[in-house]
Amino acid sequence: MNAAERVALAEGAAVLTDLGAEIDARTLEILDRRRKTATIRRRGWLIRRMLLVADIVGLTLAFVAAEMLLGVGKSALVASRSELFVFLLTLPGWIVVAKLYGLYDRDEERTDHSTADDFAGVFHLVTVGVWLLLAGAWATGLADPDLPKLLLFWLLAIALVTGGRLAARSFCRRSITYLQNAVIVGAGDVGQLVARKLLQHPEYGINLLGFVDANPRETRDGIEHVALLGPPERLPALVRVFDVERVIVAFSNDPHDDVLDLIRSMKDLDVQIDIVPRLYEILSPSVGIHTVEGLPLIGLPPLGLTRSSRLLKRVADLVLSALGLLVLAPVFLVAAIAIKRDSPGPVFFRQVRMGFCEKTFRIYKFRTMTVDADRLKGDYAHLNKHAENGGDPRMFKISNDPRVTRVGRFLRRYSLDELPQLINVFLGQMSLVGPRPLILDEDQFIDRWGRKRLDLKPGMTGLWQVLGRNEIPFAEMVKLDYIYVTTWSLWRDCRLLFQTVPLMFRGDDKSY
């Protein structure tokens, strides 16, 4: 250890002593548990190994299952053993290709990376792998796989590798090793917004230690417990002492050159650096980056969908909604019986919402409140959770709403009350994925660029529902809808649908 590092560590120890009482108890507990670990491992070390195991097991099970289902007879048994031996020899090649696709590195880099983000890579990996396996078998004569068996292997491998990765991530998120200690540079409005989002999503595995800022703003409600760790000069020492793995730069007020020097100094400390870009309100993960003589430029896609894109989205909505109504018919019947037995009134609740191109429609939902809920709304206005402590009253939600029935509380917990909206989707009034369908009292507060959200049909699910639902303020919900509409892609719709399913099964204890 050189003199500079010893000075930094000494300063970090002093910081730890000074700030120990300010850091909240949960953060201190996590730090203490990590220090007691015999060998300190990081998220990347854990997740890469678990994903590797998931891929090997998934591919092997898929191959064995295909052989068992389509390989029959004594001669086929001999051939199967030969093909299995050849397949096991190719496993290292599968892993190398997966590495080239970046399937083992994203979890350490991206806070919100999920198995849904891996699906395209897994699909490409298995497809390319099957073709290479087929070409190699024919070229070498070591095996003679038939096409039905390869097709079955292809389908099973995509499903089992994806499922294995989902299970691997679920396992990793229960480990203390998965948590990343993080520091935010900049305690202004943007830095505090980032902090709030990280705290609302514990599944990201971020243990937020605090802010680094020489001139912080007054802390907002909800993040008062997040510590102020001192000026930016202390950051290198903090990284070493607290084993910080992620530094998020969020519009620091320090001079431009000083921020650049600070970021460059982090490169020697094995830390992931995230930078909140300017004009982040109109950027999405799908933006492209190109360069002009080494100067990076962010390219925004053209606003608006082509006719073919709209047709593709409509066809997907029509097919999936029809299939959903058919498959979920027994669920509809059970829910209808439970609602009628629980409280008097109709099974369905219909309400006017603002829809595509400023056209209103009536949304279908299972009734979850008493029949006099609208009449009693004014009596409970003071309980509006979005208006508490000077908050935004434009969204009306009541925690533990007394108007909600017993069955209605269960339906809301698992979002089953939303299923009748499949009727709206089938009729073309809504989409499976889209902006949130607002009631007219909420829609009246949206103007100017926010009206762009109506360029697509409202959705049963979307960015608002997946990223935070009722914890997201009204103004931020409008921004999310704007980003969705102006950066639409079919793959993004598939990803949001994939992310919605586990949220429903997990259940959200929302009593409003």
C-alpha positions as CSV (number, residue, x, y, z in Angstrom):
1,M,0.0,0.0,0.0
2,N,1.4,3.4,-1.0
3,A,1.4,6.6,1.0
4,A,-1.6,8.0,-0.8
5,E,-3.7,4.9,-0.1
6,R,-2.7,4.9,3.5
7,V,-3.9,8.5,3.8
8,A,-7.1,7.7,2.0
9,L,-7.8,4.8,4.3
10,A,-7.0,6.8,7.4
11,E,-9.4,9.5,6.2
12,G,-12.0,6.9,5.5
13,A,-11.7,5.5,9.0
14,A,-12.3,9.0,10.3
15,V,-15.3,9.4,8.1
16,L,-16.7,6.0,9.3
17,T,-16.3,7.2,12.9
18,D,-17.9,10.6,12.3
19,L,-20.9,9.3,10.3
20,G,-21.6,6.0,12.1
21,A,-24.4,7.6,14.1
22,E,-26.0,9.3,11.0
23,I,-26.2,6.2,8.7
24,D,-29.5,4.4,9.3
25,A,-29.6,1.1,11.2
26,R,-30.4,-1.1,8.2
27,T,-27.4,0.2,6.2
28,L,-25.1,-0.3,9.2
29,E,-26.4,-3.8,9.7
30,I,-25.6,-4.7,6.0
31,L,-22.2,-3.2,6.3
32,D,-21.5,-5.2,9.4
33,R,-22.7,-8.5,7.9
34,R,-20.5,-7.9,4.8
35,R,-17.4,-7.2,7.0
36,K,-18.0,-10.5,8.9
37,T,-18.0,-12.5,5.7
38,A,-14.7,-14.4,5.6
39,T,-14.1,-13.6,1.9
40,I,-15.8,-10.5,0.5
41,R,-17.4,-11.4,-2.8
42,R,-19.3,-9.1,-5.1
43,R,-22.5,-9.3,-7.0
44,G,-20.7,-10.1,-10.3
45,W,-18.8,-13.0,-8.8
46,L,-22.0,-14.6,-7.5
47,I,-24.4,-14.0,-10.4
48,R,-22.0,-15.1,-13.1
49,R,-21.5,-18.5,-11.4
50,M,-25.1,-19.0,-10.8
51,L,-26.1,-18.1,-14.3
52,L,-23.4,-20.4,-15.7
53,V,-24.9,-23.3,-13.7
54,A,-28.4,-22.4,-14.9
55,D,-27.3,-22.4,-18.5
56,I,-25.4,-25.7,-18.3
57,V,-28.3,-27.4,-16.4
58,G,-30.9,-25.9,-18.7
59,L,-29.2,-27.0,-21.9
60,T,-28.4,-30.4,-20.6
61,L,-31.9,-31.1,-19.4
62,A,-33.3,-29.9,-22.7
63,F,-31.0,-32.2,-24.7
64,V,-31.8,-35.2,-22.4
65,A,-35.6,-34.5,-22.5
66,A,-35.5,-34.3,-26.3
67,E,-33.6,-37.6,-26.6
68,M,-36.0,-39.3,-24.1
69,L,-39.2,-38.1,-25.9
70,L,-38.1,-38.6,-29.5
71,G,-35.3,-41.3,-29.3
72,V,-36.9,-44.8,-29.2
73,G,-35.5,-48.3,-29.9
74,K,-32.2,-50.0,-29.1
75,S,-30.4,-48.5,-32.1
76,A,-31.7,-45.1,-31.1
77,L,-30.4,-45.6,-27.6
78,V,-26.8,-46.1,-28.9
79,A,-27.2,-43.1,-31.1
80,S,-28.5,-41.0,-28.2
81,R,-25.4,-41.8,-26.1
82,S,-23.2,-40.8,-29.0
83,E,-25.1,-37.5,-29.5
84,L,-25.1,-36.8,-25.7
85,F,-21.3,-37.3,-25.6
86,V,-20.9,-34.9,-28.6
87,F,-23.3,-32.4,-27.0
88,L,-21.3,-32.4,-23.7
89,L,-18.1,-31.7,-25.6
90,T,-19.8,-28.7,-27.1
91,L,-21.0,-27.2,-23.8
92,P,-17.8,-25.0,-23.4
93,G,-18.6,-23.5,-26.8
94,W,-22.2,-22.7,-25.7
95,I,-20.8,-20.9,-22.7
96,V,-18.3,-18.9,-24.8
97,V,-21.1,-17.8,-27.1
98,A,-23.2,-16.8,-24.1
99,K,-20.3,-14.7,-22.9
100,L,-20.0,-13.0,-26.3
101,Y,-23.7,-12.2,-26.1
102,G,-23.1,-10.5,-22.7
103,L,-25.3,-12.8,-20.8
104,Y,-23.1,-13.0,-17.7
105,D,-22.1,-9.3,-17.3
106,R,-25.2,-7.2,-17.3
107,D,-26.4,-7.8,-13.7
108,E,-23.3,-6.2,-12.3
109,E,-23.5,-3.2,-14.6
110,R,-27.3,-2.5,-14.6
111,T,-29.4,-2.0,-11.5
112,D,-32.7,-3.1,-13.1
113,H,-31.4,-6.0,-15.3
114,S,-33.8,-8.9,-15.2
115,T,-34.4,-12.2,-17.0
116,A,-36.8,-10.4,-19.4
117,D,-33.8,-8.5,-20.7
118,D,-31.9,-11.8,-21.3
119,F,-34.7,-13.4,-23.4
120,A,-33.6,-12.0,-26.8
121,G,-30.0,-13.0,-26.0
122,V,-31.0,-16.5,-24.9
123,F,-33.2,-16.9,-28.0
124,H,-30.3,-15.9,-30.3
125,L,-27.9,-18.1,-28.4
126,V,-30.0,-21.2,-28.6
127,T,-30.9,-20.6,-32.3
128,V,-27.3,-20.0,-33.4
129,G,-26.1,-22.9,-31.2
130,V,-28.6,-25.4,-32.8
131,W,-27.6,-24.4,-36.3
132,L,-23.9,-24.7,-35.4
133,L,-24.6,-28.1,-33.8
134,L,-26.5,-29.3,-36.8
135,A,-23.7,-28.1,-39.2
136,G,-21.0,-29.6,-37.1
137,A,-22.7,-33.0,-36.9
138,W,-23.2,-33.1,-40.6
139,A,-19.7,-32.0,-41.3
140,T,-17.9,-34.4,-38.9
141,G,-20.3,-37.3,-39.1
142,L,-19.9,-37.8,-35.3
143,A,-23.7,-37.6,-34.9
144,D,-26.8,-37.7,-37.0
145,P,-29.5,-35.6,-35.2
146,D,-32.9,-35.5,-36.9
147,L,-34.8,-32.2,-37.3
148,P,-37.8,-33.0,-35.1
149,K,-35.4,-33.8,-32.2
150,L,-33.4,-30.6,-32.8
151,L,-36.7,-28.5,-33.0
152,L,-37.8,-29.9,-29.7
153,F,-34.4,-29.3,-28.1
154,W,-34.6,-25.7,-29.4
155,L,-37.9,-25.1,-27.8
156,L,-37.0,-26.8,-24.5
157,A,-33.6,-25.1,-24.3
158,I,-35.1,-21.6,-24.6
159,A,-37.7,-22.4,-21.9
160,L,-35.4,-24.2,-19.5
161,V,-32.5,-21.7,-19.8
162,T,-34.8,-18.8,-19.3
163,G,-36.5,-20.5,-16.3
164,G,-33.1,-21.5,-14.9
165,R,-31.9,-17.9,-15.1
166,L,-35.0,-16.7,-13.4
167,A,-34.5,-19.2,-10.5
168,A,-30.8,-18.3,-10.3
169,R,-31.5,-14.6,-9.9
170,S,-34.2,-15.3,-7.4
171,F,-31.7,-17.3,-5.4
172,C,-28.9,-14.7,-5.7
173,R,-31.2,-11.8,-4.5
174,R,-31.5,-13.6,-1.1
175,S,-27.8,-13.4,-0.6
176,I,-25.9,-10.6,1.2
177,T,-23.3,-10.9,-1.6
178,Y,-25.9,-9.6,-4.2
179,L,-26.2,-6.2,-2.4
180,Q,-24.1,-3.4,-3.9
181,N,-23.1,-0.5,-1.6
182,A,-23.8,2.7,-3.5
183,V,-23.1,6.4,-3.1
184,I,-24.8,9.2,-5.0
185,V,-22.7,12.2,-6.1
186,G,-25.0,15.2,-5.9
187,A,-27.7,15.8,-3.3
188,G,-29.8,18.1,-5.5
189,D,-33.3,17.4,-6.9
190,V,-32.0,14.8,-9.4
191,G,-29.8,13.0,-6.8
192,Q,-32.7,12.8,-4.4
193,L,-35.0,11.6,-7.1
194,V,-32.5,8.8,-7.8
195,A,-32.3,7.9,-4.1
196,R,-36.1,7.7,-3.8
197,K,-36.3,5.4,-6.8
198,L,-33.6,3.1,-5.5
199,L,-35.2,2.9,-2.1
200,Q,-38.6,2.0,-3.7
201,H,-37.1,-1.0,-5.5
202,P,-35.3,-3.3,-3.0
203,E,-35.2,-5.9,-5.8
204,Y,-32.4,-3.8,-7.4
205,G,-30.1,-4.9,-4.6
206,I,-28.7,-1.5,-3.9
207,N,-27.6,-0.6,-0.4
208,L,-27.6,3.2,-0.5
209,L,-25.0,4.6,1.9
210,G,-25.7,8.3,1.3
211,F,-24.9,11.4,-0.7
212,V,-21.6,13.0,-1.5
213,D,-22.0,16.8,-2.0
214,A,-20.4,19.9,-0.8
215,N,-23.6,22.0,-1.1
216,P,-26.6,19.7,-0.6
217,R,-30.2,20.8,-0.9
218,E,-32.7,20.2,1.9
219,T,-33.6,16.6,2.0
220,R,-37.1,15.6,0.7
221,D,-39.7,13.6,2.6
222,G,-39.1,9.9,2.5
223,I,-35.3,10.0,2.3
224,E,-34.5,11.9,5.4
225,H,-32.6,8.8,6.8
226,V,-30.1,8.8,3.8
227,A,-26.8,10.2,5.2
228,L,-24.7,13.1,3.9
229,L,-21.2,11.6,3.7
230,G,-19.3,14.8,3.0
231,P,-17.8,16.6,0.1
232,P,-16.6,14.9,-3.1
233,E,-13.0,14.9,-2.0
234,R,-13.9,12.2,0.5
235,L,-15.3,9.8,-2.2
236,P,-12.1,7.7,-2.8
237,A,-11.8,7.1,0.9
238,L,-15.5,6.2,1.2
239,V,-15.2,3.7,-1.6
240,R,-12.3,1.9,0.1
241,V,-13.7,2.0,3.6
242,F,-17.3,1.1,2.8
243,D,-16.5,-1.3,-0.1
244,V,-18.6,0.8,-2.4
245,E,-19.4,-0.9,-5.7
246,R,-21.5,1.7,-7.4
247,V,-21.1,5.5,-7.7
248,I,-24.0,7.4,-9.3
249,V,-23.2,10.9,-10.6
250,A,-26.4,12.9,-10.5
251,F,-26.0,16.5,-11.6
252,S,-23.3,17.6,-9.1
253,N,-22.9,21.4,-8.6
254,D,-19.2,21.1,-8.7
255,P,-17.3,22.5,-11.7
256,H,-17.2,20.3,-14.8
257,D,-13.5,19.6,-14.7
258,D,-13.7,18.6,-11.0
259,V,-16.5,16.1,-11.8
260,L,-14.5,14.6,-14.6
261,D,-11.4,14.3,-12.4
262,L,-13.5,12.6,-9.7
263,I,-14.9,10.1,-12.2
264,R,-11.5,9.4,-13.7
265,S,-10.1,8.8,-10.2
266,M,-12.8,6.1,-9.6
267,K,-11.5,4.0,-12.5
268,D,-8.7,2.7,-10.4
269,L,-11.0,1.5,-7.6
270,D,-13.0,-1.2,-9.3
271,V,-16.3,0.6,-9.0
272,Q,-19.3,0.7,-11.4
273,I,-20.0,4.3,-12.4
274,D,-23.5,5.4,-13.5
275,I,-24.1,8.9,-14.9
276,V,-27.5,10.5,-15.0
277,P,-27.6,12.2,-18.5
278,R,-28.9,15.7,-19.1
279,L,-32.4,15.8,-20.6
280,Y,-33.0,12.4,-19.0
281,E,-36.8,13.1,-19.0
282,I,-37.0,12.3,-22.8
283,L,-34.4,9.5,-22.9
284,S,-35.2,5.8,-22.8
285,P,-33.1,2.6,-22.7
286,S,-33.7,2.2,-26.5
287,V,-31.9,5.3,-27.6
288,G,-28.9,4.8,-29.8
289,I,-25.4,6.3,-29.4
290,H,-23.3,7.4,-32.4
291,T,-20.2,9.5,-32.7
292,V,-18.8,12.5,-34.6
293,E,-15.0,12.3,-34.6
294,G,-15.1,10.6,-31.2
295,L,-17.8,12.9,-29.7
296,P,-20.8,10.7,-28.6
297,L,-24.2,11.8,-29.6
298,I,-27.5,10.3,-28.3
299,G,-29.9,9.7,-31.2
300,L,-33.6,9.9,-30.4
301,P,-36.0,7.8,-32.6
302,P,-38.6,9.7,-34.6
303,L,-41.8,10.4,-32.8
304,G,-44.9,8.4,-33.8
305,L,-45.5,4.9,-34.9
306,T,-45.7,3.8,-38.6
307,R,-48.8,2.2,-39.9
308,S,-47.2,-1.2,-40.0
309,S,-46.1,-0.9,-36.3
310,R,-49.7,0.0,-35.3
311,L,-51.0,-3.0,-37.2
312,L,-48.5,-5.3,-35.6
313,K,-49.5,-4.0,-32.1
314,R,-53.2,-4.4,-32.9
315,V,-52.8,-8.0,-34.2
316,A,-50.8,-9.0,-31.1
317,D,-53.5,-7.4,-28.8
318,L,-56.4,-9.1,-30.7
319,V,-54.8,-12.6,-30.6
320,L,-53.6,-12.5,-27.0
321,S,-56.7,-10.9,-25.6
322,A,-58.9,-13.5,-27.3
323,L,-56.7,-16.3,-26.0
324,G,-56.7,-14.7,-22.5
325,L,-60.5,-14.5,-22.4
326,L,-60.8,-18.1,-23.4
327,V,-58.2,-19.4,-21.0
328,L,-59.4,-17.2,-18.1
329,A,-63.1,-17.9,-18.4
330,P,-63.1,-20.2,-15.3
331,V,-61.4,-17.4,-13.3
332,F,-64.0,-14.9,-14.5
333,L,-66.8,-17.3,-13.3
334,V,-65.2,-17.9,-9.9
335,A,-64.6,-14.1,-9.4
336,A,-68.2,-13.3,-10.4
337,I,-69.7,-15.8,-7.9
338,A,-67.4,-14.5,-5.1
339,I,-68.3,-10.8,-5.8
340,K,-72.1,-11.6,-5.8
341,R,-71.9,-13.6,-2.6
342,D,-69.7,-11.0,-0.8
343,S,-71.8,-7.8,-1.4
344,P,-74.9,-6.7,-3.3
345,G,-74.4,-5.0,-6.7
346,P,-73.2,-5.8,-10.2
347,V,-70.2,-8.0,-11.0
348,F,-68.5,-5.5,-13.3
349,F,-67.5,-1.9,-12.6
350,R,-67.6,0.4,-15.6
351,Q,-66.1,3.9,-15.7
352,V,-65.4,6.5,-18.3
353,R,-61.7,6.9,-19.1
354,M,-59.8,9.0,-21.6
355,G,-58.6,6.9,-24.5
356,F,-56.7,7.0,-27.8
357,C,-56.8,10.4,-29.7
358,E,-58.9,12.1,-27.0
359,K,-61.8,9.6,-27.4
360,T,-63.5,8.4,-24.2
361,F,-64.5,4.8,-23.5
362,R,-65.9,2.8,-20.6
363,I,-63.4,0.5,-18.9
364,Y,-64.4,-2.9,-17.5
365,K,-63.2,-4.1,-14.1
366,F,-64.4,-6.5,-11.5
367,R,-66.3,-4.5,-8.8
368,T,-64.1,-4.2,-5.7
369,M,-66.0,-1.5,-3.8
370,T,-69.5,-1.1,-2.3
371,V,-72.1,0.2,-4.7
372,D,-72.2,3.6,-3.0
373,A,-68.4,4.1,-3.3
374,D,-68.8,7.2,-5.6
375,R,-71.3,8.8,-3.2
376,L,-68.9,8.3,-0.3
377,K,-65.8,9.6,-2.1
378,G,-66.1,13.1,-0.8
379,D,-66.4,11.9,2.8
380,Y,-62.9,10.3,2.5
381,A,-61.1,13.0,0.5
382,H,-59.0,14.0,3.5
383,L,-57.5,10.5,3.4
384,N,-56.1,10.8,-0.1
385,K,-52.6,9.3,0.2
386,H,-51.3,11.5,-2.7
387,A,-52.4,14.7,-1.0
388,E,-50.8,13.9,2.4
389,N,-48.1,16.2,3.6
390,G,-48.6,18.7,0.8
391,G,-48.3,16.0,-1.9
392,D,-50.0,15.8,-5.3
393,P,-53.8,15.6,-4.9
394,R,-54.4,14.9,-8.6
395,M,-54.3,11.2,-8.0
396,F,-57.0,9.9,-5.6
397,K,-55.9,6.8,-3.6
398,I,-56.8,6.0,-0.1
399,S,-54.8,3.6,2.0
400,N,-57.0,0.9,3.6
401,D,-60.0,2.4,1.8
402,P,-63.1,1.5,3.8
403,R,-65.2,1.3,0.7
404,V,-63.3,-1.8,-0.6
405,T,-65.0,-5.1,0.0
406,R,-63.4,-8.3,1.4
407,V,-63.3,-10.0,-2.0
408,G,-62.3,-6.8,-3.6
409,R,-59.3,-6.5,-1.4
410,F,-58.1,-9.9,-2.6
411,L,-58.8,-9.1,-6.2
412,R,-56.8,-5.9,-6.0
413,R,-53.9,-7.5,-4.2
414,Y,-53.2,-9.8,-7.2
415,S,-54.5,-7.3,-9.8
416,L,-57.3,-9.7,-10.7
417,D,-59.8,-6.9,-10.9
418,E,-58.0,-5.7,-14.0
419,L,-58.6,-8.9,-16.0
420,P,-62.0,-7.7,-17.5
421,Q,-60.0,-5.1,-19.4
422,L,-59.2,-7.9,-21.8
423,I,-62.7,-7.1,-23.2
424,N,-61.6,-3.5,-23.9
425,V,-58.5,-4.8,-25.5
426,F,-60.4,-7.2,-27.7
427,L,-62.8,-4.4,-28.7
428,G,-59.9,-2.2,-29.7
429,Q,-60.4,0.4,-27.0
430,M,-57.3,-0.5,-25.0
431,S,-54.0,-2.3,-25.6
432,L,-52.3,-5.0,-23.4
433,V,-49.4,-2.6,-22.9
434,G,-49.7,1.2,-23.0
435,P,-50.1,4.4,-21.0
436,R,-52.2,4.4,-17.9
437,P,-56.0,4.8,-18.6
438,L,-56.9,8.0,-16.7
439,I,-60.3,9.0,-15.4
440,L,-61.4,12.4,-16.7
441,D,-60.7,14.2,-13.4
442,E,-57.1,13.2,-13.7
443,D,-56.8,13.7,-17.5
444,Q,-57.8,17.4,-17.2
445,F,-54.5,18.1,-15.4
446,I,-52.4,17.0,-18.5
447,D,-51.6,19.6,-21.1
448,R,-49.0,20.4,-23.8
449,W,-46.5,17.7,-24.5
450,G,-48.2,15.4,-22.0
451,R,-51.1,14.9,-24.3
452,K,-48.7,12.9,-26.5
453,R,-49.5,10.0,-24.2
454,L,-52.8,9.6,-26.0
455,D,-51.1,8.8,-29.4
456,L,-51.3,5.1,-28.3
457,K,-54.2,3.2,-26.7
458,P,-54.2,3.0,-22.9
459,G,-52.8,-0.3,-21.6
460,M,-53.6,-2.9,-19.0
461,T,-50.0,-2.7,-18.0
462,G,-47.1,-0.4,-18.8
463,L,-44.1,1.4,-17.4
464,W,-46.1,3.0,-14.6
465,Q,-47.5,-0.3,-13.4
466,V,-44.2,-2.2,-13.6
467,L,-41.9,0.4,-12.1
468,G,-43.8,1.5,-9.1
469,R,-47.5,1.9,-9.6
470,N,-49.1,4.0,-6.9
471,E,-45.8,5.0,-5.4
472,I,-45.0,7.1,-8.5
473,P,-46.3,10.7,-8.4
474,F,-48.7,12.0,-11.1
475,A,-46.1,14.2,-12.9
476,E,-43.6,11.4,-13.1
477,M,-46.3,9.0,-14.4
478,V,-47.0,11.4,-17.3
479,K,-43.3,11.4,-18.1
480,L,-43.2,7.6,-18.1
481,D,-46.1,7.5,-20.5
482,Y,-44.5,10.0,-22.8
483,I,-41.3,8.0,-22.9
484,Y,-43.3,4.8,-23.7
485,V,-45.3,6.4,-26.5
486,T,-42.3,8.1,-28.1
487,T,-40.0,5.1,-27.9
488,W,-42.4,2.2,-28.6
489,S,-41.1,-1.2,-29.8
490,L,-42.8,-4.6,-29.9
491,W,-39.9,-6.1,-27.9
492,R,-40.4,-3.6,-25.2
493,D,-44.1,-4.5,-25.0
494,C,-43.1,-8.2,-24.6
495,R,-40.6,-7.3,-21.9
496,L,-43.2,-5.3,-19.9
497,L,-45.7,-8.2,-20.2
498,F,-43.0,-10.6,-19.0
499,Q,-42.3,-8.3,-16.0
500,T,-46.0,-7.9,-15.1
501,V,-46.7,-11.6,-14.6
502,P,-44.4,-12.1,-11.5
503,L,-45.8,-8.9,-10.0
504,M,-49.3,-10.4,-10.1
505,F,-48.2,-13.6,-8.5
506,R,-46.2,-11.9,-5.9
507,G,-49.1,-9.7,-4.9
508,D,-49.0,-6.1,-4.0
509,D,-50.6,-5.3,-0.6
510,K,-52.4,-2.2,-1.8
511,S,-55.6,-1.6,0.0
512,Y,-56.7,1.3,-2.1
